[in-house]
């Protein structure tokens, strides 16, 4: 799972590592650091099947991952520049008492959570503080930011996500059938950020639905659409 600061899910998360062969309980904690030098940290975690998973912030698997080890992993990886040459080492111990190490051409200045508990004291506290986003201009709704996760929806609820470039006065979400009949209307958060509204699909039948996200502020109204498939 990955969440934005306001508690909404990050796009393409949660990640199911293996749908065909479930890997079981993950005891390793994830660490975060830039392994490819693009200044955007990757997520690294050990798995009970003896491999190490690596994902970009958008949910894509990092090139070269998963990494293999000699045994199951319940420990947490550690990241760091061990030699001072700018390469990032990924170090982890497997349950059969072996220690494994790989190096990547990453960025030593971008290791926001490089070990269990953040630091050697296990403080569990990140030192960097993210500043609030500055007021945006242009489109109120970020282009192509409206989507549903999961899609198709197999039951329960769907997360309708959208990003506001600045605070809005009001956000309304309307769900229509493809013939134009209104199914449901919801109110969403009007805060400048990635936002999510849950739609309960238990009362609707299987089919394709049209989702309209309408955001309003002093400059006017903007509307974006996406399609949602419900499969029961």
C-alpha positions as CSV (number, residue, x, y, z in Angstrom):
1,X,0.0,0.0,0.0
2,X,1.1,3.6,-0.6
3,X,-0.8,6.7,0.6
4,X,-0.5,10.4,-0.1
5,X,-0.2,12.8,2.8
6,X,-3.9,13.3,2.9
7,X,-4.6,9.6,3.2
8,X,-5.7,8.9,-0.4
9,X,-4.1,5.9,-2.2
10,X,-1.3,6.5,-4.6
11,X,-2.2,5.5,-8.2
12,X,-1.5,1.8,-9.1
13,X,-1.3,0.9,-5.4
14,X,-1.8,-1.5,-3.6
15,X,0.5,-3.8,-5.5
16,X,-0.3,-7.5,-5.7
17,X,3.1,-9.1,-6.1
18,X,2.1,-12.5,-7.5
19,X,-1.6,-13.2,-8.3
20,X,-0.9,-16.8,-9.4
21,X,1.4,-17.9,-6.6
22,X,0.7,-15.9,-3.4
23,X,3.9,-15.4,-1.5
24,X,2.5,-15.4,2.0
25,X,3.0,-13.0,4.9
26,X,5.7,-10.3,4.3
27,X,7.7,-9.8,7.5
28,X,10.3,-7.5,5.9
29,X,9.7,-3.7,6.1
30,X,10.0,-1.6,3.0
31,X,12.9,0.9,2.5
32,X,12.9,3.9,0.2
33,X,15.8,5.3,-1.9
34,X,16.8,6.4,-5.4
35,X,18.4,3.4,-7.1
36,X,18.4,4.7,-10.7
37,X,19.5,8.3,-10.2
38,X,16.3,10.1,-11.3
39,X,15.9,11.7,-7.8
40,X,12.6,9.9,-7.3
41,X,12.9,7.1,-4.7
42,X,12.1,3.5,-5.3
43,X,10.4,1.1,-2.8
44,X,12.4,-2.0,-1.9
45,X,11.2,-4.9,0.3
46,X,12.3,-8.5,1.0
47,X,9.9,-11.4,0.4
48,X,9.4,-14.8,2.1
49,X,10.0,-16.6,-1.2
50,X,13.7,-15.5,-1.1
51,X,13.4,-12.6,-3.6
52,X,13.6,-8.8,-3.2
53,X,10.9,-6.7,-4.9
54,X,11.5,-3.2,-6.2
55,X,8.9,-0.7,-7.5
56,X,8.9,2.8,-8.8
57,X,6.6,5.4,-7.2
58,X,4.1,4.8,-9.9
59,X,3.9,1.1,-9.2
60,X,6.1,-0.1,-12.1
61,X,8.6,-2.7,-11.3
62,X,12.2,-1.5,-11.2
63,X,14.5,-2.9,-14.0
64,X,16.5,-5.8,-12.8
65,X,14.0,-6.8,-10.0
66,X,13.1,-9.0,-8.4
67,X,16.5,-9.9,-7.0
68,X,17.1,-13.5,-5.9
69,X,18.7,-14.7,-2.7
70,X,19.6,-18.1,-1.1
71,X,16.7,-18.3,1.3
72,X,13.5,-16.8,2.7
73,X,13.7,-13.2,3.9
74,X,12.2,-11.8,7.1
75,X,14.8,-9.0,7.6
76,X,14.6,-5.5,6.2
77,X,17.0,-4.2,3.5
78,X,19.4,-1.4,4.1
79,X,20.5,1.2,1.5
80,X,23.7,3.3,1.5
81,X,26.8,4.4,-0.3
82,X,29.4,2.1,1.3
83,X,32.5,3.2,-0.6
84,X,31.9,6.9,-1.2
85,X,31.7,6.5,-5.0
86,X,28.1,7.4,-5.4
87,X,26.8,3.8,-5.9
88,X,23.9,2.7,-3.7
89,X,24.3,-0.7,-2.1
90,X,21.3,-2.8,-1.3
91,X,22.1,-5.1,1.6
92,X,19.9,-7.8,3.1
93,X,20.3,-10.9,5.2
94,X,18.4,-14.1,4.3
95,X,17.0,-16.5,6.9
96,X,19.7,-19.1,6.1
97,X,22.4,-16.7,7.6
98,X,23.7,-15.3,4.3
99,X,24.2,-11.6,3.6
100,X,23.6,-10.4,0.1
101,X,24.7,-7.2,-1.6
102,X,24.0,-5.4,-4.9
103,X,25.1,-2.0,-6.1
104,X,23.1,0.5,-8.3
105,X,24.1,3.8,-9.9
106,X,21.7,5.7,-7.7
107,X,21.7,9.0,-5.7
108,X,23.1,9.0,-2.2
109,X,21.4,12.3,-1.5
110,X,17.9,10.7,-2.1
111,X,17.6,8.0,0.5
112,X,14.6,9.2,2.6
113,X,14.1,5.9,4.4
114,X,17.2,3.7,3.9
115,X,16.8,1.2,6.8
116,X,14.4,-0.3,9.4
117,X,13.0,2.6,11.5
118,X,14.6,5.2,9.2
119,X,18.0,5.4,11.0
120,X,20.4,3.5,13.2
121,X,18.5,4.7,16.3
122,X,15.2,3.2,14.9
123,X,13.6,6.6,15.5
124,X,10.8,6.0,13.0
125,X,10.9,9.7,12.2
126,X,11.7,11.2,8.8
127,X,13.7,14.4,9.1
128,X,12.5,16.0,5.8
129,X,9.3,18.0,6.0
130,X,7.4,18.4,2.7
131,X,6.2,21.9,2.2
132,X,2.5,22.4,1.2
133,X,1.9,22.7,-2.5
134,X,1.9,26.3,-3.9
135,X,-1.3,27.5,-5.4
136,X,-1.6,26.4,-8.9
137,X,-2.8,28.1,-12.1
138,X,-4.3,27.0,-15.3
139,X,-6.6,24.0,-15.2
140,X,-8.4,23.3,-11.9
141,X,-8.5,19.6,-12.6
142,X,-5.2,18.1,-13.6
143,X,-5.4,16.7,-17.2
144,X,-5.9,12.9,-17.3
145,X,-6.0,12.8,-13.5
146,X,-9.5,11.2,-13.2
147,X,-9.5,7.4,-13.0
148,X,-11.0,4.6,-11.0
149,X,-9.1,2.0,-9.0
150,X,-9.6,-0.9,-9.2
151,X,-11.1,-1.0,-12.7
152,X,-12.9,-3.3,-13.3
153,X,-14.6,-3.3,-9.9
154,X,-15.6,-6.8,-8.7
155,X,-17.6,-5.7,-5.7
156,X,-17.5,-3.6,-2.6
157,X,-16.4,-0.1,-3.5
158,X,-14.4,1.7,-6.2
159,X,-12.0,4.5,-5.6
160,X,-12.6,7.5,-7.9
161,X,-9.4,9.6,-7.9
162,X,-8.7,13.0,-9.2
163,X,-6.0,15.7,-8.7
164,X,-6.8,19.4,-8.1
165,X,-4.1,21.9,-9.1
166,X,-5.5,24.4,-6.6
167,X,-8.3,24.5,-4.0
168,X,-11.8,24.3,-5.4
169,X,-15.1,25.6,-4.0
170,X,-16.9,22.3,-4.7
171,X,-16.3,18.9,-6.4
172,X,-19.2,16.7,-7.5
173,X,-18.9,13.2,-8.8
174,X,-21.8,11.8,-10.8
175,X,-22.2,8.2,-12.0
176,X,-24.3,7.6,-15.2
177,X,-25.3,4.6,-17.2
178,X,-24.2,4.7,-20.8
179,X,-27.7,5.7,-21.8
180,X,-27.4,8.8,-19.6
181,X,-29.4,7.8,-16.5
182,X,-28.0,9.2,-13.3
183,X,-27.1,6.4,-10.9
184,X,-25.5,8.3,-8.0
185,X,-24.1,11.7,-7.0
186,X,-21.3,12.2,-4.5
187,X,-19.4,15.1,-3.1
188,X,-15.6,15.0,-3.1
189,X,-12.7,16.8,-1.3
190,X,-12.0,20.3,-2.7
191,X,-8.4,20.4,-1.4
192,X,-5.5,21.0,-3.8
193,X,-4.0,17.5,-3.8
194,X,-4.6,14.0,-5.1
195,X,-8.1,13.1,-3.8
196,X,-10.3,10.0,-3.7
197,X,-14.0,9.3,-3.3
198,X,-15.4,5.8,-2.6
199,X,-18.3,4.6,-4.7
200,X,-20.3,1.7,-3.2
201,X,-21.1,-0.6,-6.2
202,X,-23.2,-3.1,-4.2
203,X,-26.5,-1.5,-5.4
204,X,-25.6,-1.5,-9.1
205,X,-25.6,-4.3,-11.7
206,X,-22.7,-5.4,-13.8
207,X,-21.9,-3.1,-16.7
208,X,-20.0,0.0,-17.9
209,X,-20.7,3.3,-16.2
210,X,-19.6,6.8,-17.0
211,X,-18.1,8.8,-14.2
212,X,-18.2,12.6,-14.3
213,X,-16.0,14.7,-12.0
214,X,-17.0,18.4,-11.9
215,X,-14.8,20.9,-10.0
216,X,-15.9,24.5,-9.5
217,X,-14.0,27.6,-8.3
218,X,-14.2,31.4,-8.8
219,X,-12.8,31.1,-12.3
220,X,-15.5,28.6,-13.5
221,X,-16.3,24.9,-13.9
222,X,-14.2,22.1,-15.3
223,X,-15.4,18.6,-16.0
224,X,-13.5,15.4,-16.7
225,X,-14.8,11.9,-17.4
226,X,-13.7,8.2,-17.0
227,X,-15.4,4.9,-17.6
228,X,-15.9,2.3,-14.8
229,X,-16.5,-1.4,-15.4
230,X,-18.5,-3.2,-12.7
231,X,-18.2,-7.0,-12.9
232,X,-20.1,-9.2,-10.4
